[in-house]
Amino acid sequence: MPLQGVCWFLCCRQGFSLLGREYGEKEEEESLELRNKEDLTPNGRSPAEVTVSQPTLTANGTNGHTVSEVSEMKSLIIGKNTMGLEDEPELLVKGWLLRDVRGNWIKQRRYWFALSQDSLDYYSGPEKGARRLGTLVLTSLCSVIWPDKQTYNETGHWSITVYGRKHCYRLYSKHFNEAVHWACAIQKIIDTKAPVETPTQLLIRDIEENKFNPEVVEHIYQHNPILKYTQGPLYAPLLAFPYGSLEHTYHSGKGYGSVREEAVKLFNCLQQLESAREPVPIIQGVLQTCLDLRPLRDEIYCQLVKQNSYTPAPYTAAHLRYWQLLTCMSCTFRPGPIVLKYLRFHLKRIQSQSPESEMDNYASFISEALEKTKCRECVPSWEEIQMLMSRQEMLCTVHYPGPLSCQLYISSHTTANEVVRMMQEKLGLQESKNTFSLYEQNALWEQPVAGGALIADILTSLSTKESESNSKWKLCFKLYCLLDADSISVDSIEYLFLYEQCHEMVVRGQLPACDEDLQALASLRLQCLMGDFSTHAPCPPLDELFPGHLLEAQVVMSLSAPRAMPPCPVAGQDCPTAQLFPTGLLAGTLWSHTAVAAHKQKVEQDMRLRSRLKEEAAAVMGSILERWKGLAGYSCRDSMAAYLTIARQWSGFGCTLYEVDFYISSTGSFSQKLWLGVAATSVSLYRQGEAEALESFPYGQICSYGVSDSNTFKITAGDRDLLFETTKLTEIMQLMNAYFSAIRRQRGKDADITTTESTEVGFHRLASTHAHTLLPSHPV
């Protein structure tokens, strides 16, 4: 037992001596040192003048080491020897830092770090002759993660992370300025380094330089297997990517590793295509990764070109999977300039080597797609991928007012504007003075689609919304800018558009009218849909004929009318009843009894409200049916004309209403819960449910308009600034742009219009020589 105690004492003494040696006791040595440029470069060479040799190529093209790699290996070997600190020239920064040490009971250990123009080294101490324990060679691919508050809260230290090819240093300092100083110094060194290129990048450049010399190109392919098909795995990316983790810069919630790791994983996914029974899930996964991680797009293009070059069995179905994925990539992402040239050269080479083949057909399709491709917002759907694999167009169903729809063939590049033109031609609306748009729509909500949006993306997003919300979504073709309602012929399909969209406004409660007019409109709707009254005719529900929320508001108002309060049974003072009960032991019991009574009262109020709603709805429906009976003999066209005649009585007929939560003017007036009406000639403000406009601003008086912050729309009319708080910022902006653009086209006065730029983001500031032709700087 005494022997064990002595051993324990000796171990503890040795441990404390080690701690003292590691952490040191001299405070004056814990300072940072930064030398001047004159001291750093006594030979007169600027730190930015760094000579970097190109990588060497080996037989298989994958195991060649760059000079930076070799120097890093050499530095690691030297670090194990007895090279001292005095042998290191040109030190930029040096000082004590803590570093994570794995596999040791001490999580963080203190070392003396020294930053030079080529590497970050750490030593056992600052004294001359101290042993170098490790080196991280700095190249253009290294990266630095700066200090963050979260790590400081967890550890009590400010952390910086330096990523190298083989090593990752997580360093800690108690002082924020010290940590930032190290991060800045390391980043400056990285920025001075010449770009590192992989063997593949060097060969791509060689091919581009010799593309008109087939013999040289063939020689390059034959002597560099890295450019050709392989069945083996890929151990490193074909392109150069920064070292480090993705968790600080990319989608951390999706479980991605570093870009380099994901590039190698994707090549394995590509190889699985050859044997996969169903390739679509793999293709979707690759496209999703490329959508999330933008740097990988060029890498996948290079990997696909590699797997399509010198394939042992090029005409088999397994090999054509690579072409099918390349087709999907070309319709989803556009490669960078260098890779795009390389890809086009590859496609032409395949077409010349294998004319009239399936590969030739895919190469031709991909070449055409690359001319049109824009960056997609969504990964192609299952249906779209299947169509692309067979190089076919897909069908798109577009609905329009009434229970009508038509199907159009679209490609991955078809935009909303192109579909609008196709629908106008199909329905004979090319000569209409009004403009049309596509809308995303369900039973409760709709939103216009931007003209440049890709229809394939819209269809994918609609299917996603359906799966998430369990509601039916559809793509609708509707009137957008009503510029001339009087010129619409009663016999045209455009008249049906006007009638159906007017009825949508009525049902949503956006047509100010009295109850009698609303009931008359509902009866005319029934006559148009069902014909003459019949007891056997199935009648639509009331909420499809009459604004339901208006009915509910009337019932709630009648039930919430003030009633006479009973006198206080305890005292006649004006004090609140709650003050008559003392707090203490009985307070909880009294509160519980009060809560139960309040809940019971609420249940009774809800039952009374539902009962009154049923009674009121039955009364309104009965009145509508009586009016319907009096419309016997009205045709569908007559009913529509009578319906629109009543609707036109409102002075704001034809405008689009947007709910405004708050409005304030520079003159001091403000209001809540308004409607902002955007029409062909002006912008108006209405109280919800009222027919008369509070204010109206003709377009000739508007100097500028736009989004001033995340939920505020601003209009400057003359010397007044009008601010509107609303969630419909983008829609209001697009519609005003569309109206101004239509006015410009109709007036044909482009030569008279001058525009000035605004420093406010999202604003259209207008200036003109003629006050009555003030127009925005650009159309939708």
FENZIZI-V13399 format. One record per backbone hydrogen bond with DSSP energy under -0.5 kcal/mol. NH is the residue of the N-H (numbers start at 1). CO is the residue of the C=O. If there is no record, write none. Layout:
NH&CO  NH&CO
This chain:
5&1  6&2  7&3  8&4  9&5  10&6  11&7  12&8  13&9  14&10  15&11  16&12  17&13  18&14  19&15  20&16  21&17  22&18  23&19  24&20  27&25  29&26  30&27  33&94  35&92  40&36  41&37  44&41  49&46  50&48  52&50  56&65  70&66  71&67  72&68  73&69  74&70  75&71  76&72  77&73  78&74  79&75  80&76  80&77  81&78  83&78  87&84  88&85  89&87  92&115  93&115  94&33  95&113  97&111  98&172  99&109  100&170  101&107  104&101  107&105  109&99  111&97  112&123  113&95  113&111  114&121  115&93  116&114  116&119  117&90  120&136  121&114  121&119  122&134  123&112  124&131  130&127  132&83  133&122  134&122  136&120  137&135  138&118  139&137  140&194  142&139  143&163  145&161  146&144  152&148  153&149  154&150  155&151  156&152  158&173  160&171  161&145  162&169  163&143  163&161  164&167  169&162  170&168  171&160  171&169  172&98  173&158  179&175  180&176  181&177  182&178  183&179  184&180  185&181  186&182  187&183  188&184  189&185  190&186  191&187  192&188  192&189  193&189  193&190  202&198  203&199  204&200  205&201  206&202  207&203  208&204  209&205  210&206  211&208  213&210  214&212  217&213  218&214  219&215  220&216  221&217  222&218  223&219  224&221  225&59  227&224  228&225  229&309  235&233  243&141  249&246  250&246  252&250  254&251  255&252  256&251  262&258  263&259  264&260  265&261  266&262  267&263  268&264  269&265  270&266  271&267  272&268  273&269  273&270  274&271  275&272  276&272  283&279  284&280  285&281  286&282  287&283  288&284  289&285  290&286  291&287  292&288  293&289  294&292  296&293  297&294  299&295  300&296  301&297  302&298  303&299  304&300  305&301  306&302  307&303  308&304  309&306  310&308  314&311  316&313  320&316  321&317  321&318  322&319  323&319  324&320  325&321  326&322  327&323  328&324  329&325  330&326  331&327  332&329  333&329  335&333  340&336  341&337  342&338  343&339  344&340  345&341  346&342  347&343  348&344  349&345  350&346  351&347  352&348  353&349  354&350  357&354  361&357  362&358  363&359  364&360  365&361  366&362  367&363  368&364  369&365  370&366  371&367  371&368  372&368  372&369  373&369  376&332  385&381  386&382  387&383  388&384  389&385  390&386  391&388  392&387  394&410  396&408  398&396  398&406  399&475  400&404  401&477  404&400  404&402  406&398  408&396  410&394  410&408  414&411  416&453  417&451  419&415  420&416  421&417  422&418  423&419  424&420  425&421  426&422  427&423  428&424  429&424  430&424  432&429  435&481  437&478  439&476  440&447  441&439  441&474  442&445  447&440  449&438  453&450  455&414  458&454  459&455  460&456  461&457  462&458  463&459  464&460  465&461  466&462  467&463  468&464  469&465  470&466  474&441  476&439  476&474  477&399  478&437  478&476  480&435  481&435  482&480  483&481  488&485  492&489  495&492  496&492  497&493  498&494  499&495  500&496  501&497  502&498  503&499  504&500  505&501  506&502  507&503  508&504  509&506  510&505  512&510  518&514  519&515  520&516  521&517  522&518  523&519  524&520  525&521  526&522  527&523  528&524  529&525  530&526  531&526  531&527  537&534  544&541  545&542  546&542  548&546  550&547  551&547  552&548  553&549  554&550  555&551  556&552  557&553  558&554  559&555  560&556  561&558  579&576  580&577  581&578  587&584  588&584  590&586  591&587  592&588  593&589  594&590  595&591  596&592  597&593  598&594  599&595  600&596  601&597  602&598  603&599  604&600  605&601  606&602  607&603  608&604  609&605  610&606  611&607  612&608  613&609  614&610  615&611  616&612  617&613  618&614  619&615  620&616  621&617  622&618  623&619  624&620  625&621  626&622  627&623  628&624  629&625  630&626  631&628  632&629  634&631  639&635  640&636  641&637  642&638  643&639  644&640  645&641  646&642  647&643  648&644  649&646  650&647  653&650  655&652  656&678  657&655  658&676  660&674  661&659  661&725  662&725  663&671  664&723  665&669  666&721  668&665  671&663  673&661  674&660  675&686  676&658  677&675  677&684  678&656  678&676  679&677  679&682  683&697  684&677  685&695  686&675  687&692  688&673  690&687  694&685  695&685  697&683  699&681  701&698  702&698  702&699  703&701  703&716  704&716  705&764  706&714  707&762  708&706  708&712  709&712  712&709  713&724  714&706  715&722  716&704  717&715  717&720  718&701  718&716  720&717  722&715  722&720  723&664  724&713  725&662  726&711  726&724  732&728  733&729  734&730  735&731  736&732  737&733  738&734  739&735  740&736  741&737  742&738  743&739  744&740  745&741  746&742  747&743  748&744  749&744  752&749  753&750  754&767  756&765  763&760  764&705  765&763  766&703  767&754  769&752  773&770  774&771
